Structure formats: structure tokens, C-alpha cells
Amino acid sequence: MPDYAPTCPLWKHALLSEWRRELPGVELAAPGTTAEQIKAVRDADAYLGWIPREVFLAAGPKLRWIHSTAAGIEPLTAIPELV
């Protein structure tokens, strides 16, 4: 399980509070802007949601899991460094 996982802005709701209760050993962040996402992803183990290319490129070496919540992964295939 990751120690630190920023999520995309749309997860700023009741689910985030529930996840924090259920995953006490995981630091969850919900950055609201692209700049905040870039800062948060530098130390992230995982990322939940749609990750913009500029955020992916800013990720540090610890990022090993990107969890897409979409039905398809087409947005992720637009990141050549990822596929």
C-alpha cells in the first residue's frame, strides 16, 4: 500500500474523509490546481484519478502506481512517457 497518494481535484468530497479513516497509514492529498498537483506528486507513491501530462512529468522516482478512475485509459495513452 502506498504511503502517500495525491488524488485529482474531483476527489475533494466525503469519500476523501472516509478513505482517511479507513487508511490511517496513508497520507492522502487532494491538490486543487495543476501547480498544487505538481508539488504533491513529487513525493507520491501513487496517484488516483486522471493525471495530466505535466503532472506526470513532474513526478518523483517513488511514483509507481497511477490508478485511473475512468472506464477507459485513452487519456493516459496521450502521455508517451507513460506508455
C-alpha positions as CSV (number, residue, x, y, z in Angstrom):
1,M,0.0,0.0,0.0
2,P,1.4,3.4,-0.8
3,D,2.4,5.8,1.9
4,Y,1.5,9.0,0.0
5,A,-1.1,9.3,-2.7
6,P,-2.3,12.6,-4.1
7,T,-5.6,12.5,-6.0
8,C,-7.1,14.6,-8.7
9,P,-9.2,17.6,-7.5
10,L,-12.6,15.9,-8.0
11,W,-12.0,13.6,-5.0
12,K,-12.4,16.6,-2.7
13,H,-15.6,15.3,-1.1
14,A,-16.9,12.9,1.5
15,L,-15.0,9.9,0.0
16,L,-11.7,11.5,1.0
17,S,-12.7,11.7,4.6
18,E,-13.9,8.1,4.5
19,W,-10.6,7.0,2.9
20,R,-8.6,8.8,5.5
21,R,-10.5,7.0,8.3
22,E,-10.1,3.6,6.6
23,L,-6.4,4.1,5.6
24,P,-4.8,5.7,8.6
25,G,-1.3,4.8,7.4
26,V,-1.7,6.5,4.1
27,E,-1.3,10.3,3.6
28,L,-3.9,11.4,1.1
29,A,-3.7,14.8,-0.6
30,A,-6.3,16.5,-2.8
31,P,-4.5,19.3,-4.6
32,G,-6.8,21.7,-6.4
33,T,-4.7,23.3,-9.1
34,T,-2.2,21.9,-11.6
35,A,0.6,23.7,-9.7
36,E,-0.6,22.0,-6.4
37,Q,-0.7,18.6,-8.1
38,I,2.8,19.1,-9.5
39,K,4.1,19.9,-6.0
40,A,2.2,17.0,-4.4
41,V,3.2,14.3,-7.0
42,R,6.9,14.9,-6.4
43,D,6.9,12.7,-3.2
44,A,3.9,10.5,-4.2
45,D,3.9,6.7,-4.3
46,A,0.6,6.6,-6.1
47,Y,-1.9,8.9,-7.9
48,L,-5.6,8.4,-8.1
49,G,-7.6,10.0,-11.0
50,W,-6.8,11.4,-14.3
51,I,-3.1,12.6,-14.3
52,P,-2.3,15.5,-16.7
53,R,1.0,15.0,-18.6
54,E,2.7,17.9,-16.9
55,V,1.9,16.4,-13.5
56,F,3.2,13.0,-14.6
57,L,6.4,14.5,-15.9
58,A,6.9,16.3,-12.5
59,A,6.5,13.0,-10.6
60,G,9.4,11.8,-8.5
61,P,11.0,8.4,-8.7
62,K,8.7,7.0,-6.0
63,L,5.6,7.1,-8.2
64,R,4.8,3.5,-9.1
65,W,1.0,3.4,-9.3
66,I,-1.4,5.5,-11.3
67,H,-5.0,4.5,-10.7
68,S,-7.3,5.7,-13.4
69,T,-10.9,6.0,-12.3
70,A,-12.1,6.3,-15.9
71,A,-13.7,3.5,-17.8
72,G,-11.1,3.8,-20.5
73,I,-7.4,4.7,-20.4
74,E,-7.3,6.8,-23.5
75,P,-6.2,10.0,-21.6
76,L,-3.2,8.1,-20.2
77,T,-2.2,6.9,-23.7
78,A,-1.7,10.5,-24.6
79,I,1.3,10.6,-22.3
80,P,4.1,9.0,-24.4
81,E,6.5,8.8,-21.4
82,L,3.9,6.6,-19.6
83,V,3.1,4.0,-22.3
